[in-house]
Amino acid sequence: MSQLKRYLTQKPWVSLKIVFLVVCLSVLFLLVAKLYSNNANVTDQPKEDEPGEKIIIILPSGKKVYTYENLIVSENGKLYYKGDRSELDLTGGIVKYEDWE
């Protein structure tokens, strides 16, 4: 038997299946590590959804408006309430920072 035939009849100690399995597992590990590191390093950003402190606006007519600080906007010297669906002019009102329920 020649050396070539002897070499071809012997199985190599590392088969292609094992190499393929190791490569797939390493790619899977790197993918999971990347996803974990992206989710773990979330910076603390201020939440813009929070309405802020509770305030009471006393209008010149004596009526009171109970709202949150971030919903009140001051533009051109006027005070406006800007909600989801409406905008109110609160010019002349006195803003008090009080907790209401």
Number of C-alpha atoms within 10 A of each C-alpha: 5 6 8 8 9 10 10 9 9 8 9 9 7 8 9 10 9 11 11 10 11 12 12 12 12 11 12 12 11 12 12 12 12 12 10 11 11 10 10 9 8 8 7 6 6 7 8 8 7 11 13 13 13 16 19 19 21 17 15 12 8 9 9 14 15 15 18 17 17 17 16 21 14 11 8 5 8 12 18 16 20 14 12 7 5 7 12 11 13 20 14 13 19 14 17 12 13 12 10 9 5
